[in-house]
Amino acid sequence: MTPEPAPTVSQLLAFYLEAGVDCALSDEPADRLSEVEQPAVPKPAASGSIGPARAIGPAPAAFVTPVSEPTVAPDAAIATAREAARTAGSLETLRDMLEKFDGCALKSTATRLVFADGNPKARIMFVGEAPGRDEDIEGLPFVGRSGKLLDRMIASIGLNRSKVYIANVIPWRPPGNRTPTPLETQICLPFIQRQIELVDPDILVTLGNPSTQTLLSTREGIMKTRGRWLNYDTGTRAIRAMATFHPAYLLRSPAYKRLSWQDLRAIAKALALATS
């Protein structure tokens, strides 16, 4: 049988990227196999006798995928997040609290906190789901390919990043850009809710299905919720809110840019009426 040819470097890189490995943790490779303590080899049983059965232990650490766990119990983490967010009197204080918060496991796997970008006094706020690789590296939301498209979307209604405020429900990148778990979302939810209260925009725009369902308390899909005016209740006032497609989705499905353009025109009209 002819052996399979060894994969090329480009094929290996493509495999790693597909598996979610898109950044290096160190400059030099580490031989994890050499770090595993080798178990003692039992002496062979005497000739003619049957030796004791050898127990099969857990897999060596090098072959077990590490899973980050929150440093506190889930219920306690949610309660701590709610209390911390409630007491934050400014965006600077809220950011500092998130930097010190250890209740979400995503913090231990992310490179840095991705808090927000733009104008804290903006009349319009955009909220996505979670940072990606580029955002994790730069510490700012929407700076990759989807961020460039969002910039063009904002520019289409006569605005730019200095006139809007941009954030995510989740402030840390999930490993491999996986979907945040319901628990991770619940832990981070009080912080984005408080962020919205402190910015206090006239219009809230949720980008994509996850942020829309989380913030606007709906189970309907983005196709039904987009383009409709809803209310986001802060507890002290109702903010007009509209859902539209996430820029990453538009990059995959450009045919829906037309509908997104309709949503943006409705948002621009509402902003103009509010100032007239």
Secondary structure, 3 states (H helix, E strand, C coil): CCCCCCCCHHHHHHHHHHCCCCCCCCCCCCCHHHHCCCCCCCCCCCCCCCCCCCCCCCCCHHHCCCCCCCCCCHHHHHHHHHHHHHHCCCHHHHHHHHHHCCCCCHHHHCCCCCCEEECCCCCEEEEECCCCHHHHHHCCCCCCHHHHHHHHHHHCCCCCHHHCEEEECCCCCCHHHCCCCHHHHHHHHHHHHHHHHHHCCCEEEEECHHHHHHHHCCCCCHHHHECCEEEEECCCCEEEEEEECCHHHHHHCHHHHHHHHHHHHHHHHHHHHHHC
